[in-house]
Every structure is written in C-alpha cells, then in structure tokens.
Amino acid sequence: MNAPDIKPRLELALDAARRAGRLTLKHFNRPGLDIEQKRDGTPVTVADRQAEEFLRKMIVEAFPDDAILGEEMPDRPGSSGFRWIIDPIDGTKSFIHGVPLFGTLVGVEFDKQSVIGVIVLPALDEYVYAAVGQGAWHQRGWSEPRRAKVSEVDRLKDATFCTTSVSEFVIRGRDTVYDELRERCRLARGWGDCYGYVLVATGRAEIMIEPQLSLWDMAALPPILAEAGGYFGDWKGTPTIYAGDSLATNAHLREQVLAITRGK
C-alpha cells in the first residue's frame, strides 16, 4: 500500500469521528434519554445510531468501494480491500450514566491488517490517532497535535493498570489474571473502555487489559499503540483484533504482563 491510499482515509477518519462525537454530545447528560437493550444485553441509544449513520454516510460518499463494519447496523461489502470498522459510542454504559470517558472509534483495515486508528473523546475534547508509518498523535481541542508516546516504566510495581469491568474477569474465569495484576502493580483503576487505551498510548498508564471485546472495540487500537511505541494484541502475545481478548502495554512491560496472561 502506498501513502496516498492511507492519508486521505486518515483525514476522513479523523474529521468524521470528531463530527460524529459532537453529535453524541447533543444527547449526553440529557434527561429522559431513551435506552434500549440489544439481544446481547448491552444498551444502545439514539446517539449510538445517529452517530453511526453519520459516519457511514461520510465514508460511503468519500470511498464508495470500501467495506464498512459497524456495531449497530448491517455490514456493507466493498471491493477496494479497505474495511472501516466503527464504534459510534465505545462506552455506552458510561455515556448513559453521565461519565465522560466514552469515545467514538474509527479503525481502517487493508487486507485485514489494521492501518488507521482514531479515538475521539468528545466530552473531554481529546483525540488520539495514528496511521501505519506516520506516528501516533495526541491532541486536545484545536491545539497543535503532539506525538503520542507510551511511558518508560519498566517494573510492574511502578505501573498503573486499567480495565473496564472486574466482573468480566470473574464471568470468564480469568479473575486470577486481574488479581495478580492488582497485587503486583502500583495502581489499579477502572478507567475503562477506550479511555484506558488512550492513557496507555499517551504514557499516563502502562497497562489496559480486557477479557472480552468485539472487533469494533479494538479495530482502532493496533496502529495507535504500535506507533506510540507500545503493544496491542491478545493475551498470548499476538498482535490481532480477532482473538476476543485484548491487552495494551508499553514496550518494557509487555513480556511481564504476557507472562501472567499466558499462564492463566
């Protein structure tokens, strides 16, 4: 793939995610927000659906031959080799409870390899984005983007680790992984969903781990973590979004954390 293929898609991904994120804010903390339960038991709101509709419209207009996979609507096939994987609100539970740690995620694959990732945190007015070979960038508001870099912490006892839901470790029989990380790390916090990955990519935490995620939760993450100097992949050490579990760390702690996850 050549650079001209990636650059216009990165520009669109960032613009579309920002604009879709602003749409979600119209419903954030709004009294009487209608909340539905999907078949899998997770919540969905009008904000999720409107944001995904907006993202899809922008993508189709700009790149009609690209495929699209989204959380709330049917797959759209494509013929270009590119596939957009979108999550209009990652952290809907945070969203409906008035917690500002939710985000709009846009990932782009080429031949099943993650090449572009964008995370927009609309309530915080904060953005992290990356494309393969072009670095990872962190921006607040309309300030100048700065390079996103993972931390240099190299001991678990000095590390901060985050996750979204402790109960998910218990439900999936992986609570010993959580317990060992909690005991060995300096700080354990539930700064979860996409926000935890932003913290790792920008050097404000060292580990973000989850025992179960969907494709649209993960698709934006590999380019961001890799270009920031860290690792994103599964609990076995494979850089993938197809394993069902996820781990993000800085470079120094990768093997120390994988020694815990591989053995459980």
Secondary structure, DSSP 8 states (H G I E B T S, - for coil): --HHHHHHHHHHHHHHHHHHHHHHHTTTT-TT--EEE-TTS-EEEHHHHHHHHHHHHHHHHH-TTSEEEESSS--B--SSSEEEEEEEEETHHHHHTT-S--EEEEEEEETTEEEEEEEEETTTTEEEEEETTS-EEEEETTS--EE--------GGG-EEE-S-HHHHHHTT-HHHHHHHHHHSSEEE---THHHHHHHHTTS-SEEEES---HHHHTTHHHHHHHTT-EEE-TTS---SSSS-EEEE-TTTHHHHHHHHHT-
